[in-house]
């Protein structure tokens, strides 16, 4: 198991990249589509932290 720490902007970038990655696949890559969807589900929801 690996642990990485991401800032909010980095998490948003990762989510966007995975969604773009998903859109690039067709029906022949069902295993990759499922793996990407599973990974997205593992990501924490972004938390808006406002200072002030």
PDB file of N, CA, C and O in Angstrom:
ATOM      1  N   UNK A   1       0.852  -1.168   0.000  1.00  0.00           N
ATOM      2  CA  UNK A   1       0.000   0.000   0.000  1.00  0.00           C
ATOM      3  C   UNK A   1       0.896   1.227   0.000  1.00  0.00           C
ATOM      4  O   UNK A   1       1.961   1.245   0.617  1.00  0.00           O
ATOM      5  N   UNK A   2       0.441   2.242  -0.702  1.00  0.00           N
ATOM      6  CA  UNK A   2       1.161   3.501  -0.785  1.00  0.00           C
ATOM      7  C   UNK A   2       0.282   4.609  -0.222  1.00  0.00           C
ATOM      8  O   UNK A   2      -0.944   4.551  -0.308  1.00  0.00           O
ATOM      9  N   UNK A   3       0.913   5.592   0.341  1.00  0.00           N
ATOM     10  CA  UNK A   3       0.200   6.762   0.831  1.00  0.00           C
ATOM     11  C   UNK A   3       0.838   7.993   0.207  1.00  0.00           C
ATOM     12  O   UNK A   3       2.058   8.150   0.225  1.00  0.00           O
ATOM     13  N   UNK A   4       0.007   8.859  -0.342  1.00  0.00           N
ATOM     14  CA  UNK A   4       0.499  10.130  -0.858  1.00  0.00           C
ATOM     15  C   UNK A   4      -0.350  11.245  -0.269  1.00  0.00           C
ATOM     16  O   UNK A   4      -1.527  11.057   0.040  1.00  0.00           O
ATOM     17  N   UNK A   5       0.258  12.387  -0.125  1.00  0.00           N
ATOM     18  CA  UNK A   5      -0.469  13.540   0.381  1.00  0.00           C
ATOM     19  C   UNK A   5      -0.642  14.524  -0.765  1.00  0.00           C
ATOM     20  O   UNK A   5       0.309  14.849  -1.475  1.00  0.00           O
ATOM     21  N   UNK A   6      -1.866  14.987  -0.931  1.00  0.00           N
ATOM     22  CA  UNK A   6      -2.179  15.913  -2.006  1.00  0.00           C
ATOM     23  C   UNK A   6      -2.822  17.172  -1.454  1.00  0.00           C
ATOM     24  O   UNK A   6      -3.631  17.116  -0.528  1.00  0.00           O
ATOM     25  N   UNK A   7      -2.462  18.286  -2.020  1.00  0.00           N
ATOM     26  CA  UNK A   7      -3.152  19.538  -1.727  1.00  0.00           C
ATOM     27  C   UNK A   7      -4.484  19.499  -2.474  1.00  0.00           C
ATOM     28  O   UNK A   7      -4.665  18.683  -3.377  1.00  0.00           O
ATOM     29  N   UNK A   8      -5.405  20.367  -2.105  1.00  0.00           N
ATOM     30  CA  UNK A   8      -6.716  20.391  -2.742  1.00  0.00           C
ATOM     31  C   UNK A   8      -6.656  20.529  -4.254  1.00  0.00           C
ATOM     32  O   UNK A   8      -7.389  19.855  -4.977  1.00  0.00           O
ATOM     33  N   UNK A   9      -5.783  21.403  -4.725  1.00  0.00           N
ATOM     34  CA  UNK A   9      -5.654  21.617  -6.177  1.00  0.00           C
ATOM     35  C   UNK A   9      -5.103  20.368  -6.860  1.00  0.00           C
ATOM     36  O   UNK A   9      -5.496  20.048  -7.982  1.00  0.00           O
ATOM     37  N   UNK A  10      -4.208  19.675  -6.196  1.00  0.00           N
ATOM     38  CA  UNK A  10      -3.639  18.454  -6.759  1.00  0.00           C
ATOM     39  C   UNK A  10      -4.683  17.348  -6.844  1.00  0.00           C
ATOM     40  O   UNK A  10      -4.710  16.583  -7.809  1.00  0.00           O
ATOM     41  N   UNK A  11      -5.537  17.267  -5.839  1.00  0.00           N
ATOM     42  CA  UNK A  11      -6.609  16.277  -5.850  1.00  0.00           C
ATOM     43  C   UNK A  11      -7.582  16.564  -6.993  1.00  0.00           C
ATOM     44  O   UNK A  11      -8.024  15.646  -7.684  1.00  0.00           O
ATOM     45  N   UNK A  12      -7.909  17.826  -7.187  1.00  0.00           N
ATOM     46  CA  UNK A  12      -8.801  18.194  -8.295  1.00  0.00           C
ATOM     47  C   UNK A  12      -8.163  17.853  -9.638  1.00  0.00           C
ATOM     48  O   UNK A  12      -8.842  17.377 -10.547  1.00  0.00           O
ATOM     49  N   UNK A  13      -6.865  18.094  -9.763  1.00  0.00           N
ATOM     50  CA  UNK A  13      -6.154  17.773 -10.997  1.00  0.00           C
ATOM     51  C   UNK A  13      -6.167  16.268 -11.255  1.00  0.00           C
ATOM     52  O   UNK A  13      -6.381  15.831 -12.386  1.00  0.00           O
ATOM     53  N   UNK A  14      -5.941  15.482 -10.213  1.00  0.00           N
ATOM     54  CA  UNK A  14      -5.961  14.029 -10.346  1.00  0.00           C
ATOM     55  C   UNK A  14      -7.334  13.531 -10.773  1.00  0.00           C
ATOM     56  O   UNK A  14      -7.438  12.680 -11.657  1.00  0.00           O
ATOM     57  N   UNK A  15      -8.386  14.052 -10.154  1.00  0.00           N
ATOM     58  CA  UNK A  15      -9.753  13.669 -10.540  1.00  0.00           C
ATOM     59  C   UNK A  15     -10.018  14.016 -12.006  1.00  0.00           C
ATOM     60  O   UNK A  15     -10.557  13.201 -12.755  1.00  0.00           O
ATOM     61  N   UNK A  16      -9.640  15.220 -12.408  1.00  0.00           N
ATOM     62  CA  UNK A  16      -9.856  15.651 -13.795  1.00  0.00           C
ATOM     63  C   UNK A  16      -9.073  14.778 -14.771  1.00  0.00           C
ATOM     64  O   UNK A  16      -9.577  14.409 -15.832  1.00  0.00           O
ATOM     65  N   UNK A  17      -7.850  14.457 -14.404  1.00  0.00           N
ATOM     66  CA  UNK A  17      -7.022  13.617 -15.282  1.00  0.00           C
ATOM     67  C   UNK A  17      -7.624  12.225 -15.441  1.00  0.00           C
ATOM     68  O   UNK A  17      -7.650  11.681 -16.545  1.00  0.00           O
ATOM     69  N   UNK A  18      -8.105  11.651 -14.345  1.00  0.00           N
ATOM     70  CA  UNK A  18      -8.712  10.317 -14.424  1.00  0.00           C
ATOM     71  C   UNK A  18      -9.993  10.342 -15.248  1.00  0.00           C
ATOM     72  O   UNK A  18     -10.255   9.413 -16.012  1.00  0.00           O
ATOM     73  N   UNK A  19     -10.784  11.380 -15.104  1.00  0.00           N
ATOM     74  CA  UNK A  19     -12.014  11.482 -15.911  1.00  0.00           C
ATOM     75  C   UNK A  19     -11.687  11.632 -17.395  1.00  0.00           C
ATOM     76  O   UNK A  19     -12.356  11.035 -18.239  1.00  0.00           O
ATOM     77  N   UNK A  20     -10.662  12.427 -17.721  1.00  0.00           N
ATOM     78  CA  UNK A  20     -10.237  12.564 -19.116  1.00  0.00           C
ATOM     79  C   UNK A  20      -9.717  11.235 -19.648  1.00  0.00           C
ATOM     80  O   UNK A  20      -9.979  10.871 -20.794  1.00  0.00           O
ATOM     81  N   UNK A  21      -8.982  10.520 -18.815  1.00  0.00           N
ATOM     82  CA  UNK A  21      -8.448   9.202 -19.157  1.00  0.00           C
ATOM     83  C   UNK A  21      -9.596   8.254 -19.489  1.00  0.00           C
ATOM     84  O   UNK A  21      -9.526   7.501 -20.461  1.00  0.00           O
ATOM     85  N   UNK A  22     -10.655   8.294 -18.678  1.00  0.00           N
ATOM     86  CA  UNK A  22     -11.823   7.442 -18.922  1.00  0.00           C
ATOM     87  C   UNK A  22     -12.477   7.734 -20.264  1.00  0.00           C
ATOM     88  O   UNK A  22     -12.901   6.816 -20.966  1.00  0.00           O
ATOM     89  N   UNK A  23     -12.556   9.001 -20.618  1.00  0.00           N
ATOM     90  CA  UNK A  23     -13.217   9.392 -21.861  1.00  0.00           C
ATOM     91  C   UNK A  23     -12.454   8.931 -23.098  1.00  0.00           C
ATOM     92  O   UNK A  23     -13.023   8.842 -24.186  1.00  0.00           O
ATOM     93  N   UNK A  24     -11.160   8.636 -22.930  1.00  0.00           N
ATOM     94  CA  UNK A  24     -10.331   8.232 -24.056  1.00  0.00           C
ATOM     95  C   UNK A  24     -10.512   6.763 -24.440  1.00  0.00           C
ATOM     96  O   UNK A  24     -10.082   6.348 -25.516  1.00  0.00           O
ATOM     97  N   UNK A  25     -11.143   5.974 -23.570  1.00  0.00           N
ATOM     98  CA  UNK A  25     -11.272   4.550 -23.818  1.00  0.00           C
ATOM     99  C   UNK A  25     -12.580   4.207 -24.517  1.00  0.00           C
ATOM    100  O   UNK A  25     -13.590   4.896 -24.374  1.00  0.00           O
ATOM    101  N   UNK A  26     -12.525   3.135 -25.266  1.00  0.00           N
ATOM    102  CA  UNK A  26     -13.714   2.610 -25.920  1.00  0.00           C
ATOM    103  C   UNK A  26     -14.185   1.350 -25.223  1.00  0.00           C
ATOM    104  O   UNK A  26     -13.813   1.074 -24.083  1.00  0.00           O
ATOM    105  N   UNK A  27     -15.001   0.599 -25.917  1.00  0.00           N
ATOM    106  CA  UNK A  27     -15.571  -0.616 -25.341  1.00  0.00           C
ATOM    107  C   UNK A  27     -14.551  -1.746 -25.217  1.00  0.00           C
ATOM    108  O   UNK A  27     -14.772  -2.682 -24.448  1.00  0.00           O
ATOM    109  N   UNK A  28     -13.464  -1.683 -25.940  1.00  0.00           N
ATOM    110  CA  UNK A  28     -12.461  -2.753 -25.903  1.00  0.00           C
ATOM    111  C   UNK A  28     -11.564  -2.689 -24.667  1.00  0.00           C
ATOM    112  O   UNK A  28     -10.805  -3.622 -24.404  1.00  0.00           O
ATOM    113  N   UNK A  29     -11.645  -1.616 -23.921  1.00  0.00           N
ATOM    114  CA  UNK A  29     -10.789  -1.441 -22.749  1.00  0.00           C
ATOM    115  C   UNK A  29     -11.588  -1.482 -21.462  1.00  0.00           C
ATOM    116  O   UNK A  29     -11.331  -0.687 -20.558  1.00  0.00           O
ATOM    117  N   UNK A  30     -12.540  -2.377 -21.355  1.00  0.00           N
ATOM    118  CA  UNK A  30     -13.429  -2.435 -20.190  1.00  0.00           C
ATOM    119  C   UNK A  30     -12.663  -2.609 -18.889  1.00  0.00           C
ATOM    120  O   UNK A  30     -13.054  -2.056 -17.861  1.00  0.00           O
ATOM    121  N   UNK A  31     -11.574  -3.375 -18.924  1.00  0.00           N
ATOM    122  CA  UNK A  31     -10.794  -3.579 -17.704  1.00  0.00           C
ATOM    123  C   UNK A  31     -10.126  -2.293 -17.236  1.00  0.00           C
ATOM    124  O   UNK A  31     -10.052  -2.036 -16.034  1.00  0.00           O
ATOM    125  N   UNK A  32      -9.640  -1.485 -18.171  1.00  0.00           N
ATOM    126  CA  UNK A  32      -9.020  -0.210 -17.805  1.00  0.00           C
ATOM    127  C   UNK A  32     -10.059   0.789 -17.309  1.00  0.00           C
ATOM    128  O   UNK A  32      -9.803   1.548 -16.374  1.00  0.00           O
ATOM    129  N   UNK A  33     -11.224   0.786 -17.936  1.00  0.00           N
ATOM    130  CA  UNK A  33     -12.306   1.665 -17.502  1.00  0.00           C
ATOM    131  C   UNK A  33     -12.705   1.329 -16.069  1.00  0.00           C
ATOM    132  O   UNK A  33     -12.869   2.225 -15.241  1.00  0.00           O
ATOM    133  N   UNK A  34     -12.858   0.051 -15.779  1.00  0.00           N
ATOM    134  CA  UNK A  34     -13.238  -0.364 -14.429  1.00  0.00           C
ATOM    135  C   UNK A  34     -12.162  -0.004 -13.412  1.00  0.00           C
ATOM    136  O   UNK A  34     -12.481   0.439 -12.309  1.00  0.00           O
ATOM    137  N   UNK A  35     -10.899  -0.187 -13.764  1.00  0.00           N
ATOM    138  CA  UNK A  35      -9.797   0.143 -12.855  1.00  0.00           C
ATOM    139  C   UNK A  35      -9.761   1.642 -12.562  1.00  0.00           C
ATOM    140  O   UNK A  35      -9.541   2.042 -11.419  1.00  0.00           O
ATOM    141  N   UNK A  36      -9.976   2.469 -13.578  1.00  0.00           N
ATOM    142  CA  UNK A  36      -9.985   3.922 -13.377  1.00  0.00           C
ATOM    143  C   UNK A  36     -11.164   4.346 -12.515  1.00  0.00           C
ATOM    144  O   UNK A  36     -11.017   5.207 -11.648  1.00  0.00           O
ATOM    145  N   UNK A  37     -12.340   3.750 -12.743  1.00  0.00           N
ATOM    146  CA  UNK A  37     -13.511   4.078 -11.929  1.00  0.00           C
ATOM    147  C   UNK A  37     -13.302   3.678 -10.475  1.00  0.00           C
ATOM    148  O   UNK A  37     -13.698   4.406  -9.564  1.00  0.00           O
ATOM    149  N   UNK A  38     -12.685   2.529 -10.258  1.00  0.00           N
ATOM    150  CA  UNK A  38     -12.392   2.071  -8.897  1.00  0.00           C
ATOM    151  C   UNK A  38     -11.430   3.028  -8.208  1.00  0.00           C
ATOM    152  O   UNK A  38     -11.595   3.339  -7.029  1.00  0.00           O
ATOM    153  N   UNK A  39     -10.428   3.493  -8.942  1.00  0.00           N
ATOM    154  CA  UNK A  39      -9.471   4.438  -8.378  1.00  0.00           C
ATOM    155  C   UNK A  39     -10.140   5.759  -8.013  1.00  0.00           C
ATOM    156  O   UNK A  39      -9.860   6.328  -6.958  1.00  0.00           O
ATOM    157  N   UNK A  40     -11.010   6.242  -8.871  1.00  0.00           N
ATOM    158  CA  UNK A  40     -11.735   7.496  -8.582  1.00  0.00           C
ATOM    159  C   UNK A  40     -12.543   7.346  -7.295  1.00  0.00           C
ATOM    160  O   UNK A  40     -12.591   8.265  -6.477  1.00  0.00           O
ATOM    161  N   UNK A  41     -13.172   6.195  -7.118  1.00  0.00           N
ATOM    162  CA  UNK A  41     -13.971   5.971  -5.909  1.00  0.00           C
ATOM    163  C   UNK A  41     -13.117   5.961  -4.639  1.00  0.00           C
ATOM    164  O   UNK A  41     -13.620   6.267  -3.558  1.00  0.00           O
ATOM    165  N   UNK A  42     -11.844   5.615  -4.755  1.00  0.00           N
ATOM    166  CA  UNK A  42     -10.958   5.594  -3.599  1.00  0.00           C
ATOM    167  C   UNK A  42     -10.503   6.989  -3.178  1.00  0.00           C
ATOM    168  O   UNK A  42     -10.070   7.189  -2.043  1.00  0.00           O
ATOM    169  N   UNK A  43     -10.602   7.949  -4.091  1.00  0.00           N
ATOM    170  CA  UNK A  43     -10.148   9.303  -3.776  1.00  0.00           C
ATOM    171  C   UNK A  43     -11.105   9.968  -2.797  1.00  0.00           C
ATOM    172  O   UNK A  43     -12.321   9.813  -2.905  1.00  0.00           O
ATOM    173  N   UNK A  44     -10.553  10.705  -1.845  1.00  0.00           N
ATOM    174  CA  UNK A  44     -11.430  11.411  -0.920  1.00  0.00           C
ATOM    175  C   UNK A  44     -12.134  12.558  -1.629  1.00  0.00           C
ATOM    176  O   UNK A  44     -11.642  13.093  -2.623  1.00  0.00           O
ATOM    177  N   UNK A  45     -13.275  12.919  -1.105  1.00  0.00           N
ATOM    178  CA  UNK A  45     -13.986  14.078  -1.640  1.00  0.00           C
ATOM    179  C   UNK A  45     -13.206  15.321  -1.278  1.00  0.00           C
ATOM    180  O   UNK A  45     -12.665  15.410  -0.177  1.00  0.00           O
ATOM    181  N   UNK A  46     -13.136  16.297  -2.193  1.00  0.00           N
ATOM    182  CA  UNK A  46     -12.429  17.530  -1.867  1.00  0.00           C
ATOM    183  C   UNK A  46     -13.127  18.279  -0.739  1.00  0.00           C
ATOM    184  O   UNK A  46     -14.355  18.298  -0.653  1.00  0.00           O
ATOM    185  N   UNK A  47     -12.336  18.884   0.109  1.00  0.00           N
ATOM    186  CA  UNK A  47     -12.859  19.657   1.234  1.00  0.00           C
ATOM    187  C   UNK A  47     -12.498  21.104   1.015  1.00  0.00           C
ATOM    188  O   UNK A  47     -11.331  21.438   0.814  1.00  0.00           O
ATOM    189  N   UNK A  48     -13.503  21.967   1.054  1.00  0.00           N
ATOM    190  CA  UNK A  48     -13.250  23.405   0.918  1.00  0.00           C
ATOM    191  C   UNK A  48     -12.898  23.960   2.290  1.00  0.00           C
ATOM    192  O   UNK A  48     -13.714  23.959   3.211  1.00  0.00           O
ATOM    193  N   UNK A  49     -11.671  24.430   2.401  1.00  0.00           N
ATOM    194  CA  UNK A  49     -11.230  25.039   3.649  1.00  0.00           C
ATOM    195  C   UNK A  49     -11.043  26.525   3.390  1.00  0.00           C
ATOM    196  O   UNK A  49     -10.222  26.929   2.566  1.00  0.00           O
ATOM    197  N   UNK A  50     -11.798  27.313   4.089  1.00  0.00           N
ATOM    198  CA  UNK A  50     -11.711  28.765   3.920  1.00  0.00           C
ATOM    199  C   UNK A  50     -11.119  29.376   5.177  1.00  0.00           C
ATOM    200  O   UNK A  50     -11.614  29.162   6.283  1.00  0.00           O
ATOM    201  N   UNK A  51     -10.074  30.123   4.993  1.00  0.00           N
ATOM    202  CA  UNK A  51      -9.405  30.783   6.113  1.00  0.00           C
ATOM    203  C   UNK A  51      -9.963  32.189   6.242  1.00  0.00           C
ATOM    204  O   UNK A  51     -10.125  32.903   5.252  1.00  0.00           O
ATOM    205  N   UNK A  52     -10.248  32.569   7.452  1.00  0.00           N
ATOM    206  CA  UNK A  52     -10.688  33.946   7.597  1.00  0.00           C
ATOM    207  C   UNK A  52     -11.696  34.105   8.580  1.00  0.00           C
ATOM    208  O   UNK A  52     -12.164  35.220   8.810  1.00  0.00           O
TER     209      UNK A  52
END
